[in-house]
Amino acid sequence: MRRWFCYILESYDENFPRGSALIYKEPSVYCSKNEVRDMILMNINTGEQRVVAKVVGLGYADFKDEKDFAVRLGDVIKKKLEDCGVEAVCVTGGE
């Protein structure tokens, strides 16, 4: 199974803390390796858009199954950050 990743470099919203990795099951514009871009959210009721974070794409990784994903996830993200020249603030979240 393939998963795509991006990493929050700067946060402008407490719901998207700096140092968090976002994981996608499908390719995303935010996951293009080494590409830095703003993450924009839109309120579907008002159409208002706002930048909530600046992210860098880390590309994708393949895993055998959910167990392999759970076991290797932290190491995979650390390696991807290293490959992209990004110093991790907090790879797994939490305090």
C-alpha positions as CSV (number, residue, x, y, z in Angstrom):
1,M,0.0,0.0,0.0
2,R,1.3,3.4,-0.9
3,R,1.0,6.5,1.3
4,W,1.9,10.2,0.4
5,F,3.3,12.6,2.9
6,C,3.8,16.3,3.5
7,Y,5.2,18.2,6.5
8,I,4.1,21.4,8.1
9,L,6.9,23.9,8.1
10,E,5.0,26.9,9.4
11,S,1.5,27.0,11.0
12,Y,-1.0,29.8,11.0
13,D,-3.7,27.7,12.6
14,E,-3.6,25.7,15.9
15,N,-5.4,22.8,14.1
16,F,-2.3,22.3,11.9
17,P,0.7,22.4,14.3
18,R,4.2,23.0,13.0
19,G,6.2,19.8,12.8
20,S,3.2,17.6,12.0
21,A,3.3,15.2,9.1
22,L,0.1,14.8,7.0
23,I,-0.5,11.4,5.4
24,Y,-2.7,10.8,2.4
25,K,-4.0,7.6,0.8
26,E,-4.2,9.3,-2.6
27,P,-1.7,11.6,-4.3
28,S,-2.2,15.3,-3.3
29,V,-0.8,18.6,-4.6
30,Y,0.7,19.0,-1.2
31,C,2.8,15.9,-1.5
32,S,5.0,16.6,-4.5
33,K,8.5,15.9,-3.2
34,N,10.5,19.0,-2.2
35,E,7.7,21.4,-3.3
36,V,6.9,24.0,-0.7
37,R,3.4,25.5,-0.9
38,D,0.7,27.1,1.1
39,M,-2.1,24.9,2.5
40,I,-5.4,26.7,1.9
41,L,-8.7,25.8,3.5
42,M,-12.0,27.1,2.2
43,N,-15.3,27.5,4.2
44,I,-17.8,25.8,1.9
45,N,-20.7,28.0,3.3
46,T,-19.1,31.4,2.7
47,G,-16.4,30.6,0.1
48,E,-13.8,32.3,2.4
49,Q,-10.3,30.9,1.8
50,R,-7.4,31.2,4.2
51,V,-3.8,29.9,4.4
52,V,-3.5,27.6,7.4
53,A,0.1,26.4,6.9
54,K,3.1,26.2,4.7
55,V,4.0,22.6,3.8
56,V,6.7,20.7,2.0
57,G,5.9,17.6,0.1
58,L,7.8,14.5,1.1
59,G,6.7,12.2,-1.7
60,Y,5.4,8.7,-1.1
61,A,6.4,5.4,0.5
62,D,5.2,1.8,0.0
63,F,4.2,-0.4,2.8
64,K,3.3,-4.1,2.8
65,D,0.2,-3.7,4.9
66,E,-1.2,-1.8,7.9
67,K,1.1,-3.5,10.3
68,D,4.2,-2.6,8.3
69,F,2.8,1.0,8.1
70,A,2.4,1.2,11.9
71,V,5.9,-0.3,12.5
72,R,7.9,1.8,10.0
73,L,6.0,5.1,9.8
74,G,8.2,7.1,12.1
75,D,11.4,6.0,10.5
76,V,10.0,6.5,7.0
77,I,9.0,10.1,7.8
78,K,12.4,10.8,9.4
79,K,14.2,9.5,6.3
80,K,12.0,11.5,3.9
81,L,12.6,14.7,6.0
82,E,16.4,14.0,5.8
83,D,16.1,13.4,2.0
84,C,14.4,16.7,1.6
85,G,16.9,18.5,3.8
86,V,14.2,19.4,6.4
87,E,15.1,19.5,10.1
88,A,12.2,17.8,12.0
89,V,10.6,19.8,14.8
90,C,8.3,16.9,15.9
91,V,7.9,13.9,13.7
92,T,5.2,11.9,15.5
93,G,3.1,14.7,17.1
94,G,2.3,15.1,20.7
95,E,4.3,16.6,23.5
